[in-house]
Amino acid sequence: MASKKREIQLQEAINNQSLWEEMLQNKGLTVIDVYQAWCGPCKAMQSLFRKLKIELNEDEILHFAVAEADSIVTLQPFRDKCEPVFLFSVNGKIVAKIKGANAPLVSQKIITFINEERKIAAGEMVRPQYNEIVFVDSDSEDAGEASYESVDQLYNIVIIKPNAVTARKVQEIKEKIIDAEFVIEAEDKKLLTEEQVRYFYSRRADQPDFEDFVSFMTSGLSYILVVWQGKEKQPSWDESESSSETQSKEPRDDHQEMAKSSGMKQERESFQEYLERQQISQFCDVEENISNTKFIDVFIPDFKKIKGIKLEKILALLRPALFNERKEDVLNIIQDEGFKILMQRQIVLSEEEAKTLCMDYENKDYFGNLIENMTSGPSLALVLVRENGLGHWKQLIGPSTVEEAKEYLPDRVGLTSGEGQPSFQ
């Protein structure tokens, strides 16, 4: 009887429309287990809810409820379904939904919402403008999800381990991934929970040292990458040569060497194989060929929202003078403007490369000095990404001609080098 009493205290029972409307008056987050009368609430999740209730210790802003779909008009679209559904209500607005008893994802969602409520209460952030979920017929909704999670959208989840993060290996790993033309769709640096580790490494659970491994993976920050396989690669240099062999008998050793050094192959190797060949697989673990974004949501809950934003990648170059004198200032400005730095690499331009890059200024009086400056030392090449990246970059650096720049905002970092020459490319 005592156990039954604890369950009632843990989850409020909602079995009519009036109680549903009353429940929506709750302050903070309410997690609602929507169930069918014939099968009852999801008992498998109750231990998780009880654990979170104790650990988070937020009785004023964290509530749990069970709602019988058959007795509540609002929940009509969920009737006659055997799969558990969990709704998340924030101050009376249903803002999230999870289908299935996915404990790590539900736990992550609850912790995220509660952390937001704490920050809002402390004045550290403004309440987000959540989009309220509109309940529709489940069949049409499933069709919509299926179209989004199409089989040709295959992802790899990469977890860079805490010891590799501490050893500053993250940038090296990201650069090697990008060099092979894989696409990093999303990333996050976080302390993994025990539930997330057990979920990702469930196939290792029977190994004798698994508990020690879980402790290791939760001992420090990890880095999460969602990597897209990318489009099919264009024919390699080797293939191009074979197709044009009748036109020219000249050897193309340089092209062959380029293809070899960039990892191009006639048949693309798997992501795991590539990491092993690059000798970085010991620093990270991979779950390959994922088409179901619910798995990704366990680690990056906003992945669908991120995918919905039109992100643009751009290549920027800081010329030697700016790189040497104000590198950190410029990088801070770039990040403050909402750009994410995917990759940065120090390079030294040859005279020919500099002339190609600066050909727009070929007829300017300062062209010779510009080329001399561009080849005088290392520059910094940056791969940046942001929503409307190219348009915002143009606004950031100002007009494209020096004459216009002098009128526009001559003191702005990046517009001029002090000699009337552009500092950004």
LUMTI-348441 format. One record per residue (C-alpha): residue number from 1; x, y, z. Coordinates in Angstrom, 3 decimals. Layout:
N
<atom resi="NUM" east="X" north="Y" up="Z"/>
...
***
This chain:
425
<atom resi="1" east="0.000" north="0.000" up="0.000"/>
<atom resi="2" east="2.871" north="2.370" up="0.819"/>
<atom resi="3" east="4.394" north="1.752" up="-2.608"/>
<atom resi="4" east="1.075" north="2.572" up="-4.286"/>
<atom resi="5" east="0.849" north="5.815" up="-2.309"/>
<atom resi="6" east="4.304" north="6.899" up="-3.481"/>
<atom resi="7" east="3.321" north="6.291" up="-7.113"/>
<atom resi="8" east="0.222" north="8.476" up="-6.737"/>
<atom resi="9" east="2.305" north="11.243" up="-5.213"/>
<atom resi="10" east="4.843" north="10.956" up="-8.017"/>
<atom resi="11" east="2.394" north="11.188" up="-10.924"/>
<atom resi="12" east="-0.879" north="13.095" up="-10.867"/>
<atom resi="13" east="-3.732" north="11.062" up="-12.418"/>
<atom resi="14" east="-5.612" north="12.883" up="-15.218"/>
<atom resi="15" east="-8.697" north="11.062" up="-16.471"/>
<atom resi="16" east="-11.040" north="13.778" up="-17.771"/>
<atom resi="17" east="-10.894" north="17.047" up="-19.692"/>
<atom resi="18" east="-11.487" north="19.169" up="-16.599"/>
<atom resi="19" east="-8.474" north="17.683" up="-14.792"/>
<atom resi="20" east="-6.436" north="18.121" up="-17.972"/>
<atom resi="21" east="-7.212" north="21.847" up="-18.074"/>
<atom resi="22" east="-6.437" north="22.106" up="-14.370"/>
<atom resi="23" east="-3.088" north="20.336" up="-14.864"/>
<atom resi="24" east="-2.113" north="22.916" up="-17.513"/>
<atom resi="25" east="-2.118" north="25.541" up="-14.755"/>
<atom resi="26" east="1.003" north="23.962" up="-13.244"/>
<atom resi="27" east="3.994" north="26.248" up="-12.924"/>
<atom resi="28" east="7.167" north="25.070" up="-14.650"/>
<atom resi="29" east="7.508" north="21.674" up="-16.357"/>
<atom resi="30" east="4.958" north="18.881" up="-16.316"/>
<atom resi="31" east="5.911" north="15.536" up="-17.887"/>
<atom resi="32" east="2.795" north="13.689" up="-19.024"/>
<atom resi="33" east="2.654" north="9.958" up="-19.721"/>
<atom resi="34" east="-0.216" north="9.533" up="-22.211"/>
<atom resi="35" east="-1.626" north="6.006" up="-21.929"/>
<atom resi="36" east="-4.494" north="3.821" up="-23.139"/>
<atom resi="37" east="-7.066" north="2.525" up="-20.677"/>
<atom resi="38" east="-6.481" north="-1.068" up="-21.752"/>
<atom resi="39" east="-2.720" north="-1.074" up="-21.093"/>
<atom resi="40" east="-2.159" north="1.555" up="-18.366"/>
<atom resi="41" east="0.761" north="3.986" up="-17.822"/>
<atom resi="42" east="4.358" north="3.101" up="-18.698"/>
<atom resi="43" east="5.716" north="1.512" up="-15.506"/>
<atom resi="44" east="9.201" north="1.185" up="-16.999"/>
<atom resi="45" east="9.688" north="4.959" up="-16.763"/>
<atom resi="46" east="8.500" north="5.449" up="-13.195"/>
<atom resi="47" east="11.871" north="4.624" up="-11.623"/>
<atom resi="48" east="13.510" north="7.252" up="-13.863"/>
<atom resi="49" east="10.924" north="9.868" up="-12.903"/>
<atom resi="50" east="11.364" north="9.088" up="-9.212"/>
<atom resi="51" east="15.155" north="9.348" up="-9.557"/>
<atom resi="52" east="14.941" north="12.731" up="-11.343"/>
<atom resi="53" east="12.404" north="14.028" up="-8.836"/>
<atom resi="54" east="14.852" north="13.317" up="-6.005"/>
<atom resi="55" east="18.036" north="14.442" up="-7.772"/>
<atom resi="56" east="16.659" north="17.675" up="-9.243"/>
<atom resi="57" east="14.734" north="18.525" up="-6.043"/>
<atom resi="58" east="12.481" north="21.041" up="-7.785"/>
<atom resi="59" east="8.997" north="20.286" up="-6.492"/>
<atom resi="60" east="7.738" north="23.754" up="-7.407"/>
<atom resi="61" east="8.658" north="23.542" up="-11.096"/>
<atom resi="62" east="8.831" north="19.797" up="-11.882"/>
<atom resi="63" east="5.637" north="17.746" up="-12.002"/>
<atom resi="64" east="4.710" north="14.325" up="-13.380"/>
<atom resi="65" east="1.296" north="13.170" up="-14.557"/>
<atom resi="66" east="-0.404" north="10.231" up="-16.265"/>
<atom resi="67" east="-3.218" north="11.049" up="-18.698"/>
<atom resi="68" east="-5.755" north="8.549" up="-20.058"/>
<atom resi="69" east="-6.176" north="9.309" up="-23.779"/>
<atom resi="70" east="-9.581" north="7.595" up="-23.979"/>
<atom resi="71" east="-11.145" north="9.996" up="-21.450"/>
<atom resi="72" east="-9.658" north="13.324" up="-22.565"/>
<atom resi="73" east="-10.889" north="15.100" up="-25.703"/>
<atom resi="74" east="-7.589" north="16.903" up="-26.293"/>
<atom resi="75" east="-5.752" north="13.575" up="-26.462"/>
<atom resi="76" east="-8.043" north="11.980" up="-29.039"/>
<atom resi="77" east="-5.242" north="11.696" up="-31.673"/>
<atom resi="78" east="-3.367" north="9.375" up="-29.290"/>
<atom resi="79" east="-6.156" north="6.839" up="-28.851"/>
<atom resi="80" east="-5.803" north="3.220" up="-29.974"/>
<atom resi="81" east="-2.019" north="3.424" up="-30.068"/>
<atom resi="82" east="0.175" north="0.937" up="-28.222"/>
<atom resi="83" east="3.380" north="3.028" up="-28.211"/>
<atom resi="84" east="3.941" north="5.175" up="-25.087"/>
<atom resi="85" east="3.889" north="8.947" up="-25.625"/>
<atom resi="86" east="5.401" north="11.541" up="-23.290"/>
<atom resi="87" east="4.334" north="15.177" up="-23.530"/>
<atom resi="88" east="6.202" north="18.101" up="-21.998"/>
<atom resi="89" east="4.140" north="21.059" up="-20.807"/>
<atom resi="90" east="5.908" north="24.287" up="-19.839"/>
<atom resi="91" east="3.602" north="26.695" up="-18.018"/>
<atom resi="92" east="0.535" north="25.215" up="-19.713"/>
<atom resi="93" east="1.925" north="24.971" up="-23.250"/>
<atom resi="94" east="2.756" north="21.563" up="-24.781"/>
<atom resi="95" east="6.183" north="22.224" up="-26.285"/>
<atom resi="96" east="7.724" north="18.778" up="-26.830"/>
<atom resi="97" east="6.761" north="15.173" up="-27.423"/>
<atom resi="98" east="8.683" north="11.897" up="-27.300"/>
<atom resi="99" east="7.279" north="8.641" up="-28.656"/>
<atom resi="100" east="8.457" north="5.421" up="-27.033"/>
<atom resi="101" east="10.014" north="4.629" up="-23.650"/>
<atom resi="102" east="13.340" north="6.253" up="-24.540"/>
<atom resi="103" east="14.743" north="6.822" up="-21.051"/>
<atom resi="104" east="17.957" north="8.713" up="-22.019"/>
<atom resi="105" east="16.093" north="11.085" up="-24.330"/>
<atom resi="106" east="13.295" north="11.732" up="-21.826"/>
<atom resi="107" east="15.859" north="12.307" up="-19.070"/>
<atom resi="108" east="17.856" north="14.722" up="-21.236"/>
<atom resi="109" east="14.716" north="16.661" up="-22.152"/>
<atom resi="110" east="13.638" north="17.013" up="-18.517"/>
<atom resi="111" east="17.080" north="18.157" up="-17.370"/>
<atom resi="112" east="17.279" north="20.689" up="-20.220"/>
<atom resi="113" east="13.893" north="22.216" up="-19.399"/>
<atom resi="114" east="14.599" north="22.361" up="-15.657"/>
<atom resi="115" east="17.979" north="24.008" up="-16.220"/>
<atom resi="116" east="16.250" north="26.607" up="-18.383"/>
<atom resi="117" east="13.644" north="27.263" up="-15.675"/>
<atom resi="118" east="16.405" north="27.718" up="-13.110"/>
<atom resi="119" east="18.241" north="30.218" up="-15.317"/>
<atom resi="120" east="15.021" north="32.118" up="-16.005"/>
<atom resi="121" east="14.252" north="32.307" up="-12.272"/>
<atom resi="122" east="17.793" north="33.572" up="-11.592"/>
<atom resi="123" east="17.491" north="36.217" up="-14.313"/>
<atom resi="124" east="20.270" north="34.610" up="-16.369"/>
<atom resi="125" east="18.151" north="34.135" up="-19.505"/>
<atom resi="126" east="14.887" north="35.273" up="-21.082"/>
<atom resi="127" east="12.119" north="32.693" up="-21.407"/>
<atom resi="128" east="12.305" north="31.106" up="-24.899"/>
<atom resi="129" east="9.349" north="31.518" up="-27.237"/>
<atom resi="130" east="8.398" north="27.867" up="-27.553"/>
<atom resi="131" east="6.313" north="26.651" up="-30.485"/>
<atom resi="132" east="3.268" north="24.857" up="-29.107"/>
<atom resi="133" east="2.705" north="21.369" up="-30.495"/>
<atom resi="134" east="-0.557" north="20.905" up="-32.384"/>
<atom resi="135" east="-1.990" north="17.415" up="-31.996"/>
<atom resi="136" east="-2.814" north="15.785" up="-35.318"/>
<atom resi="137" east="-3.766" north="12.313" up="-36.417"/>
<atom resi="138" east="-0.849" north="10.045" up="-35.605"/>
<atom resi="139" east="-0.808" north="8.352" up="-39.029"/>
<atom resi="140" east="-0.276" north="11.604" up="-40.919"/>
<atom resi="141" east="2.298" north="12.689" up="-38.348"/>
<atom resi="142" east="4.256" north="9.463" up="-38.734"/>
<atom resi="143" east="4.289" north="9.945" up="-42.499"/>
<atom resi="144" east="5.777" north="13.371" up="-42.012"/>
<atom resi="145" east="8.504" north="12.063" up="-39.742"/>
<atom resi="146" east="9.300" north="9.297" up="-42.165"/>
<atom resi="147" east="9.888" north="11.786" up="-44.955"/>
<atom resi="148" east="12.285" north="13.733" up="-42.753"/>
<atom resi="149" east="14.191" north="10.670" up="-41.633"/>
<atom resi="150" east="14.690" north="9.438" up="-45.167"/>
<atom resi="151" east="17.120" north="6.574" up="-45.660"/>
<atom resi="152" east="19.372" north="8.718" up="-47.852"/>
<atom resi="153" east="20.051" north="10.973" up="-44.858"/>
<atom resi="154" east="22.536" north="8.779" up="-43.044"/>
<atom resi="155" east="24.483" north="10.164" up="-40.113"/>
<atom resi="156" east="27.348" north="9.081" up="-37.895"/>
<atom resi="157" east="27.428" north="10.050" up="-34.228"/>
<atom resi="158" east="30.970" north="10.601" up="-32.997"/>
<atom resi="159" east="31.830" north="10.815" up="-29.304"/>
<atom resi="160" east="35.303" north="12.229" up="-28.732"/>
<atom resi="161" east="36.359" north="10.837" up="-25.359"/>
<atom resi="162" east="37.212" north="12.960" up="-22.286"/>
<atom resi="163" east="40.939" north="12.150" up="-22.425"/>
<atom resi="164" east="41.089" north="13.262" up="-26.077"/>
<atom resi="165" east="39.286" north="16.520" up="-25.230"/>
<atom resi="166" east="41.790" north="17.148" up="-22.419"/>
<atom resi="167" east="44.655" north="16.399" up="-24.827"/>
<atom resi="168" east="43.261" north="19.023" up="-27.276"/>
<atom resi="169" east="42.646" north="16.496" up="-30.035"/>
<atom resi="170" east="39.197" north="17.822" up="-31.008"/>
<atom resi="171" east="40.351" north="20.293" up="-33.662"/>
<atom resi="172" east="42.661" north="17.732" up="-35.277"/>
<atom resi="173" east="39.842" north="15.182" up="-35.486"/>
<atom resi="174" east="37.407" north="17.733" up="-36.935"/>
<atom resi="175" east="39.925" north="18.832" up="-39.559"/>
<atom resi="176" east="40.524" north="15.256" up="-40.692"/>
<atom resi="177" east="36.762" north="14.665" up="-40.952"/>
<atom resi="178" east="36.279" north="17.806" up="-43.060"/>
<atom resi="179" east="39.318" north="17.023" up="-45.221"/>
<atom resi="180" east="37.663" north="13.736" up="-46.240"/>
<atom resi="181" east="34.544" north="15.674" up="-47.343"/>
<atom resi="182" east="32.333" north="14.415" up="-44.561"/>
<atom resi="183" east="29.996" north="17.135" up="-43.280"/>
<atom resi="184" east="29.715" north="18.042" up="-39.590"/>
<atom resi="185" east="26.004" north="18.860" up="-39.229"/>
<atom resi="186" east="25.982" north="19.570" up="-35.488"/>
<atom resi="187" east="28.329" north="19.495" up="-32.520"/>
<atom resi="188" east="28.253" north="19.969" up="-28.776"/>
<atom resi="189" east="30.670" north="19.814" up="-25.873"/>
<atom resi="190" east="29.094" north="18.300" up="-22.780"/>
<atom resi="191" east="29.452" north="16.112" up="-19.726"/>
<atom resi="192" east="27.666" north="12.894" up="-20.643"/>
<atom resi="193" east="25.176" north="11.438" up="-18.201"/>
<atom resi="194" east="25.366" north="7.823" up="-17.104"/>
<atom resi="195" east="22.114" north="7.137" up="-19.028"/>
<atom resi="196" east="23.574" north="8.543" up="-22.251"/>
<atom resi="197" east="26.743" north="6.470" up="-21.928"/>
<atom resi="198" east="24.824" north="3.254" up="-21.262"/>
<atom resi="199" east="22.506" north="4.008" up="-24.193"/>
<atom resi="200" east="25.299" north="4.654" up="-26.707"/>
<atom resi="201" east="27.517" north="1.779" up="-25.546"/>
<atom resi="202" east="24.739" north="-0.747" up="-24.846"/>
<atom resi="203" east="26.506" north="-3.353" up="-27.005"/>
<atom resi="204" east="29.459" north="-3.303" up="-24.581"/>
<atom resi="205" east="27.332" north="-3.758" up="-21.469"/>
<atom resi="206" east="28.358" north="-7.407" up="-21.004"/>
<atom resi="207" east="32.082" north="-6.626" up="-20.912"/>
<atom resi="208" east="33.672" north="-7.104" up="-17.466"/>
<atom resi="209" east="35.124" north="-3.581" up="-17.287"/>
<atom resi="210" east="31.968" north="-1.805" up="-18.502"/>
<atom resi="211" east="31.216" north="-0.104" up="-15.174"/>
<atom resi="212" east="34.745" north="1.330" up="-15.064"/>
<atom resi="213" east="34.279" north="2.527" up="-18.639"/>
<atom resi="214" east="31.006" north="4.270" up="-17.721"/>
<atom resi="215" east="32.797" north="6.025" up="-14.863"/>
<atom resi="216" east="35.553" north="7.138" up="-17.247"/>
<atom resi="217" east="33.121" north="8.475" up="-19.859"/>
<atom resi="218" east="31.260" north="10.514" up="-17.225"/>
<atom resi="219" east="34.425" north="11.832" up="-15.584"/>
<atom resi="220" east="34.976" north="14.794" up="-17.922"/>
<atom resi="221" east="33.731" north="16.684" up="-20.941"/>
<atom resi="222" east="33.194" north="14.814" up="-24.207"/>
<atom resi="223" east="32.674" north="16.278" up="-27.666"/>
<atom resi="224" east="29.677" north="15.125" up="-29.716"/>
<atom resi="225" east="29.661" north="15.369" up="-33.512"/>
<atom resi="226" east="26.822" north="14.515" up="-35.892"/>
<atom resi="227" east="28.502" north="13.778" up="-39.210"/>
<atom resi="228" east="26.731" north="13.414" up="-42.535"/>
<atom resi="229" east="28.114" north="10.938" up="-45.027"/>
<atom resi="230" east="27.997" north="13.682" up="-47.651"/>
<atom resi="231" east="26.992" north="13.447" up="-51.269"/>
<atom resi="232" east="28.551" north="10.889" up="-53.541"/>
<atom resi="233" east="32.066" north="11.963" up="-54.304"/>
<atom resi="234" east="32.957" north="13.154" up="-57.770"/>
<atom resi="235" east="35.205" north="10.810" up="-59.774"/>
<atom resi="236" east="38.709" north="10.837" up="-58.391"/>
<atom resi="237" east="41.709" north="12.102" up="-60.300"/>
<atom resi="238" east="42.575" north="8.485" up="-61.102"/>
<atom resi="239" east="39.157" north="7.947" up="-62.707"/>
<atom resi="240" east="39.375" north="11.219" up="-64.610"/>
<atom resi="241" east="42.729" north="10.225" up="-66.018"/>
<atom resi="242" east="41.523" north="6.852" up="-67.220"/>
<atom resi="243" east="38.565" north="8.454" up="-69.015"/>
<atom resi="244" east="40.772" north="11.004" up="-70.769"/>
<atom resi="245" east="43.613" north="8.613" up="-71.552"/>
<atom resi="246" east="42.805" north="8.652" up="-75.275"/>
<atom resi="247" east="43.156" north="12.422" up="-75.375"/>
<atom resi="248" east="46.556" north="12.646" up="-73.709"/>
<atom resi="249" east="49.348" north="10.231" up="-72.953"/>
<atom resi="250" east="51.071" north="12.673" up="-70.624"/>
<atom resi="251" east="51.586" north="11.243" up="-67.092"/>
<atom resi="252" east="49.746" north="13.015" up="-64.313"/>
<atom resi="253" east="51.810" north="12.027" up="-61.272"/>
<atom resi="254" east="50.953" north="15.272" up="-59.444"/>
<atom resi="255" east="47.256" north="14.560" up="-59.739"/>
<atom resi="256" east="47.704" north="10.998" up="-58.603"/>
<atom resi="257" east="49.674" north="12.138" up="-55.596"/>
<atom resi="258" east="46.966" north="14.682" up="-54.769"/>
<atom resi="259" east="44.289" north="12.013" up="-54.907"/>
<atom resi="260" east="46.359" north="9.762" up="-52.686"/>
<atom resi="261" east="47.100" north="12.459" up="-50.103"/>
<atom resi="262" east="43.464" north="13.582" up="-49.823"/>
<atom resi="263" east="42.202" north="10.066" up="-49.174"/>
<atom resi="264" east="40.196" north="9.776" up="-52.428"/>
<atom resi="265" east="39.261" north="6.265" up="-53.476"/>
<atom resi="266" east="37.196" north="4.835" up="-56.265"/>
<atom resi="267" east="34.823" north="3.414" up="-53.679"/>
<atom resi="268" east="34.319" north="5.456" up="-50.587"/>
<atom resi="269" east="35.434" north="3.782" up="-47.393"/>
<atom resi="270" east="33.231" north="3.789" up="-44.312"/>
<atom resi="271" east="33.537" north="6.532" up="-41.757"/>
<atom resi="272" east="34.993" north="4.122" up="-39.174"/>
<atom resi="273" east="37.534" north="2.825" up="-41.682"/>
<atom resi="274" east="38.611" north="6.384" up="-42.457"/>
<atom resi="275" east="39.152" north="7.187" up="-38.763"/>
<atom resi="276" east="41.188" north="4.016" up="-38.341"/>
<atom resi="277" east="43.343" north="4.822" up="-41.377"/>
<atom resi="278" east="43.961" north="8.315" up="-39.993"/>
<atom resi="279" east="44.986" north="6.726" up="-36.654"/>
<atom resi="280" east="42.462" north="8.740" up="-34.643"/>
<atom resi="281" east="39.865" north="6.030" up="-33.951"/>
<atom resi="282" east="41.368" north="5.436" up="-30.490"/>
<atom resi="283" east="40.268" north="8.942" up="-29.473"/>
<atom resi="284" east="36.599" north="8.570" up="-30.387"/>
<atom resi="285" east="33.748" north="6.102" up="-30.809"/>
<atom resi="286" east="31.282" north="6.034" up="-33.682"/>
<atom resi="287" east="27.738" north="4.838" up="-34.301"/>
<atom resi="288" east="27.457" north="4.608" up="-38.080"/>
<atom resi="289" east="24.665" north="4.943" up="-40.657"/>
<atom resi="290" east="21.921" north="6.312" up="-38.432"/>
<atom resi="291" east="18.735" north="7.361" up="-40.229"/>
<atom resi="292" east="16.553" north="7.742" up="-37.126"/>
<atom resi="293" east="17.057" north="11.205" up="-35.619"/>
<atom resi="294" east="15.508" north="10.068" up="-32.316"/>
<atom resi="295" east="18.873" north="8.428" up="-31.560"/>
<atom resi="296" east="20.630" north="11.717" up="-32.289"/>
<atom resi="297" east="18.170" north="13.622" up="-30.073"/>
<atom resi="298" east="19.532" north="11.765" up="-27.049"/>
<atom resi="299" east="22.758" north="13.739" up="-27.410"/>
<atom resi="300" east="21.703" north="16.869" up="-29.351"/>
<atom resi="301" east="18.002" north="17.476" up="-28.571"/>
<atom resi="302" east="17.712" north="20.449" up="-30.963"/>
<atom resi="303" east="19.067" north="18.584" up="-33.993"/>
<atom resi="304" east="15.878" north="18.883" up="-36.053"/>
<atom resi="305" east="15.733" north="22.602" up="-35.321"/>
<atom resi="306" east="19.394" north="22.955" up="-36.329"/>
<atom resi="307" east="18.706" north="21.058" up="-39.563"/>
<atom resi="308" east="15.825" north="23.419" up="-40.327"/>
<atom resi="309" east="18.120" north="26.457" up="-40.295"/>
<atom resi="310" east="19.835" north="27.337" up="-43.556"/>
<atom resi="311" east="23.497" north="27.349" up="-42.600"/>
<atom resi="312" east="26.144" north="28.544" up="-45.024"/>
<atom resi="313" east="29.843" north="27.753" up="-44.922"/>
<atom resi="314" east="32.356" north="30.337" up="-46.048"/>
<atom resi="315" east="36.138" north="30.461" up="-46.340"/>
<atom resi="316" east="37.845" north="33.523" up="-44.853"/>
<atom resi="317" east="41.509" north="34.522" up="-44.780"/>
<atom resi="318" east="43.263" north="36.802" up="-42.280"/>
<atom resi="319" east="46.294" north="38.352" up="-43.961"/>
<atom resi="320" east="49.676" north="38.201" up="-42.168"/>
<atom resi="321" east="49.631" north="41.657" up="-40.539"/>
<atom resi="322" east="46.176" north="41.143" up="-39.016"/>
<atom resi="323" east="46.967" north="37.552" up="-38.027"/>
<atom resi="324" east="50.131" north="38.582" up="-36.173"/>
<atom resi="325" east="48.767" north="41.705" up="-34.482"/>
<atom resi="326" east="45.080" north="41.093" up="-33.710"/>
<atom resi="327" east="44.288" north="37.416" up="-34.184"/>
<atom resi="328" east="42.438" north="36.903" up="-30.893"/>
<atom resi="329" east="40.456" north="40.145" up="-31.259"/>
<atom resi="330" east="39.299" north="39.187" up="-34.739"/>
<atom resi="331" east="38.375" north="35.613" up="-33.750"/>
<atom resi="332" east="36.347" north="36.961" up="-30.827"/>
<atom resi="333" east="34.481" north="39.361" up="-33.120"/>
<atom resi="334" east="33.755" north="36.572" up="-35.586"/>
<atom resi="335" east="32.301" north="34.349" up="-32.855"/>
<atom resi="336" east="30.378" north="37.224" up="-31.261"/>
<atom resi="337" east="28.710" north="37.747" up="-34.649"/>
<atom resi="338" east="27.306" north="34.222" up="-34.490"/>
<atom resi="339" east="29.822" north="32.425" up="-36.690"/>
<atom resi="340" east="31.086" north="29.013" up="-35.662"/>
<atom resi="341" east="34.708" north="28.302" up="-36.562"/>
<atom resi="342" east="34.699" north="24.804" up="-38.039"/>
<atom resi="343" east="38.349" north="24.793" up="-38.948"/>
<atom resi="344" east="41.353" north="27.106" up="-38.863"/>
<atom resi="345" east="44.733" north="26.547" up="-40.432"/>
<atom resi="346" east="47.894" north="28.590" up="-40.654"/>
<atom resi="347" east="49.197" north="28.845" up="-44.234"/>
<atom resi="348" east="51.896" north="30.733" up="-46.131"/>
<atom resi="349" east="50.812" north="31.904" up="-49.601"/>
<atom resi="350" east="53.095" north="31.735" up="-52.612"/>
<atom resi="351" east="53.258" north="34.801" up="-54.880"/>
<atom resi="352" east="51.166" north="33.010" up="-57.504"/>
<atom resi="353" east="48.502" north="32.048" up="-54.942"/>
<atom resi="354" east="48.393" north="35.589" up="-53.577"/>
<atom resi="355" east="47.948" north="37.056" up="-57.070"/>
<atom resi="356" east="45.124" north="34.643" up="-57.805"/>
<atom resi="357" east="43.421" north="35.455" up="-54.525"/>
<atom resi="358" east="43.806" north="39.237" up="-54.939"/>
<atom resi="359" east="43.095" north="39.492" up="-58.660"/>
<atom resi="360" east="40.231" north="41.942" up="-57.990"/>
<atom resi="361" east="42.844" north="44.501" up="-56.911"/>
<atom resi="362" east="45.209" north="43.900" up="-59.854"/>
<atom resi="363" east="44.698" north="47.379" up="-61.307"/>
<atom resi="364" east="45.097" north="49.194" up="-58.001"/>
<atom resi="365" east="48.198" north="51.238" up="-57.258"/>
<atom resi="366" east="48.865" north="49.231" up="-54.107"/>
<atom resi="367" east="48.676" north="45.790" up="-55.789"/>
<atom resi="368" east="52.420" north="45.198" up="-55.574"/>
<atom resi="369" east="52.535" north="46.101" up="-51.882"/>
<atom resi="370" east="49.477" north="43.935" up="-51.268"/>
<atom resi="371" east="51.116" north="40.863" up="-52.810"/>
<atom resi="372" east="54.290" north="41.544" up="-50.855"/>
<atom resi="373" east="52.319" north="41.763" up="-47.623"/>
<atom resi="374" east="50.222" north="38.682" up="-48.395"/>
<atom resi="375" east="53.385" north="36.600" up="-48.854"/>
<atom resi="376" east="55.356" north="38.173" up="-45.984"/>
<atom resi="377" east="54.376" north="35.577" up="-43.404"/>
<atom resi="378" east="51.669" north="33.150" up="-42.275"/>
<atom resi="379" east="47.995" north="33.914" up="-42.876"/>
<atom resi="380" east="45.078" north="32.242" up="-41.104"/>
<atom resi="381" east="42.512" north="30.366" up="-43.210"/>
<atom resi="382" east="39.125" north="29.905" up="-41.545"/>
<atom resi="383" east="36.125" north="27.758" up="-42.406"/>
<atom resi="384" east="33.108" north="29.503" up="-40.864"/>
<atom resi="385" east="29.439" north="28.579" up="-40.666"/>
<atom resi="386" east="26.394" north="30.663" up="-39.791"/>
<atom resi="387" east="22.811" north="31.163" up="-40.852"/>
<atom resi="388" east="22.964" north="33.411" up="-43.946"/>
<atom resi="389" east="26.739" north="33.194" up="-43.549"/>
<atom resi="390" east="27.879" north="34.917" up="-46.747"/>
<atom resi="391" east="25.445" north="37.829" up="-46.459"/>
<atom resi="392" east="26.302" north="38.447" up="-42.821"/>
<atom resi="393" east="30.037" north="38.215" up="-43.559"/>
<atom resi="394" east="29.747" north="40.910" up="-46.223"/>
<atom resi="395" east="27.937" north="43.139" up="-43.740"/>
<atom resi="396" east="30.598" north="42.470" up="-41.116"/>
<atom resi="397" east="33.591" north="43.418" up="-43.256"/>
<atom resi="398" east="31.818" north="46.296" up="-45.051"/>
<atom resi="399" east="32.226" north="47.541" up="-48.651"/>
<atom resi="400" east="34.433" north="45.683" up="-51.109"/>
<atom resi="401" east="36.424" north="48.722" up="-52.262"/>
<atom resi="402" east="38.836" north="50.740" up="-50.178"/>
<atom resi="403" east="37.297" north="54.036" up="-51.290"/>
<atom resi="404" east="33.880" north="52.985" up="-50.031"/>
<atom resi="405" east="35.411" north="51.545" up="-46.859"/>
<atom resi="406" east="36.911" north="54.904" up="-45.927"/>
<atom resi="407" east="33.425" north="56.428" up="-46.001"/>
<atom resi="408" east="31.693" north="53.432" up="-44.427"/>
<atom resi="409" east="33.532" north="52.694" up="-41.159"/>
<atom resi="410" east="37.306" north="53.049" up="-41.452"/>
<atom resi="411" east="38.009" north="52.096" up="-37.841"/>
<atom resi="412" east="36.208" north="48.747" up="-38.065"/>
<atom resi="413" east="38.441" north="45.733" up="-37.531"/>
<atom resi="414" east="39.063" north="43.945" up="-40.818"/>
<atom resi="415" east="38.096" north="46.702" up="-43.231"/>
<atom resi="416" east="41.552" north="48.104" up="-43.869"/>
<atom resi="417" east="45.092" north="47.322" up="-42.813"/>
<atom resi="418" east="46.049" north="50.921" up="-42.192"/>
<atom resi="419" east="47.490" north="51.231" up="-45.720"/>
<atom resi="420" east="44.156" north="51.367" up="-47.528"/>
<atom resi="421" east="44.363" north="47.659" up="-48.332"/>
<atom resi="422" east="41.869" north="44.938" up="-47.360"/>
<atom resi="423" east="42.774" north="42.778" up="-44.350"/>
<atom resi="424" east="40.103" north="40.115" up="-44.872"/>
<atom resi="425" east="39.579" north="38.052" up="-47.996"/>
***
